[in-house]
Amino acid sequence: MKPPKPRKEIKNFQPYIPGRPIDEIKQKYGLKTVYKLASNENPLGCPHKVVRESMLKLIRILHRYPEGSSLILRQKIAKKFGITPDEVIIGAGTDELIELVAKTYLNNDENIVVSDHAFIRYRMAGELMGAKIISVPMKDYKHDLDVMARKANKKTKIVFIANPNNPTGTYNTNQELKRFFDTLLMRKLYPLVVVDEAYYEYARCYDDYPESLFLRKLYPNLIILRTFSKIYGLAGLRVGFGIARKEVISDLDRVRPPFNVSVVAQYAATAVLDSDNHLQKSVALVNKEKQYLYSQLERIGLKYIPSATNFILIDVTPFKGEWVFRKLLSKGVIVRAMDEYEFPYFIRVTVGSHKENVAFITTIKQIIKKGDKNDTCDKK
Ligand SMILES: Cc1ncc(COP(=O)(O)O)c(C=O)c1O
């Protein structure tokens, strides 16, 4: 007996390729030490003390279902950002929220607008719903917001903008974003605009980086996404949040699974929200280590895209990114190849601790030197 066929929309669906796990690579290559620089996590982890304290309080209530809407966390986020709890939604990572927006709003005769090398989960969410994907080329590795605003049409339901973008690490300025909204308004188009700020805490130090919370006044159909997975160091718990007008939150809430965020995630996220010290330390580490990586890459002769985040997109031409990725993997350094982003001659590396970054530089240097000599790689 054959199993039934999946929906036609997912016939050619490619699964998301996550960073490879440390244990798998240890087992596969018989390695004792493996460095994971593949998923833009915080090398300092989470603020241990506050998370430990919140976890101890939890044991007594683990037999209960979590509070479905993550009320306490929403209240705390609302207070921090000067908004109301009914303007906040919590998801199992922003990943869940991206899909939730698509499931709630997209009909299959509508479209989404994204840019060619944007975070891939937007495109996947659109495809899942059978919507058309309007994909716009980037300009200087940045979203070309002017063209994106012009490409939107009456059938555009959602525009997704990662700011900064993964994997390019670039951001769009306040002025660019304002102009984008102005163009939509001038054209009498009012799609939902999802501004995904997974790396907000790293980018906000740039003067021209937008404070998107203020832009909600200019464009009310704005949804802002932030996550606890990156700088807050809670990727393993899966928790992120969205900020939007309350009508949008209420629509999303009707589709959100009833207990989508575990009580462990809710407690830990509530506890870390005030960890300004930890955030400052993390930003300082990343900025220092980014300079180290830039200088070493220049020495090796590898080009990179300057990044406003905690990862760097590196041009490994004439080598194929996939080849460099596999070589690094076999030596215990996990990065990401960029084929799924249509950057076949690039890899993306997360800025790690100094020890991890040194390991990455030492290893890639050896690989590239040998690659040249033996000509074993797939060259352009
Ligand atoms: C731009 C962007 N958005 C969203 C996510 C998803 O993050 P999470 O689901 O862990 O919150 C990522 C993760 O890499 C990302 O880079």
Ligand as a Chemical Component Dictionary entry (heavy atoms), coordinates in Angstrom:
data_LIG
# 
_chem_comp.id                   LIG 
_chem_comp.type                 NON-POLYMER 
_chem_comp.pdbx_formal_charge   0 
_chem_comp.three_letter_code    LIG 
# 
loop_
_chem_comp_atom.comp_id 
_chem_comp_atom.atom_id 
_chem_comp_atom.alt_atom_id 
_chem_comp_atom.type_symbol 
_chem_comp_atom.charge 
_chem_comp_atom.model_Cartn_x 
_chem_comp_atom.model_Cartn_y 
_chem_comp_atom.model_Cartn_z 
_chem_comp_atom.pdbx_ordinal 
LIG C1 C1 C 0 17.060 36.426 9.979  1  
LIG C2 C2 C 0 16.604 35.284 10.841 2  
LIG N1 N1 N 0 15.327 35.223 11.202 3  
LIG C3 C3 C 0 14.870 34.232 11.960 4  
LIG C4 C4 C 0 15.699 33.207 12.388 5  
LIG C5 C5 C 0 15.097 32.097 13.190 6  
LIG O1 O1 O 0 15.452 32.237 14.511 7  
LIG P1 P1 P 0 14.676 31.503 15.690 8  
LIG O2 O2 O 0 13.591 30.676 15.092 9  
LIG O3 O3 O 0 15.689 30.690 16.396 10 
LIG O4 O4 O 0 14.112 32.625 16.531 11 
LIG C6 C6 C 0 17.040 33.221 12.032 12 
LIG C7 C7 C 0 17.926 32.129 12.440 13 
LIG O5 O5 O 0 18.978 31.895 11.952 14 
LIG C8 C8 C 0 17.514 34.296 11.238 15 
LIG O6 O6 O 0 18.785 34.350 10.850 16 
# 
loop_
_chem_comp_bond.comp_id 
_chem_comp_bond.atom_id_1 
_chem_comp_bond.atom_id_2 
_chem_comp_bond.value_order 
_chem_comp_bond.pdbx_ordinal 
LIG C1 C2 SING 1  
LIG C2 N1 SING 2  
LIG C2 C8 DOUB 3  
LIG N1 C3 DOUB 4  
LIG C3 C4 SING 5  
LIG C4 C5 SING 6  
LIG C4 C6 DOUB 7  
LIG C5 O1 SING 8  
LIG O1 P1 SING 9  
LIG P1 O2 DOUB 10 
LIG P1 O3 SING 11 
LIG P1 O4 SING 12 
LIG C6 C7 SING 13 
LIG C6 C8 SING 14 
LIG C7 O5 DOUB 15 
LIG C8 O6 SING 16 
# 
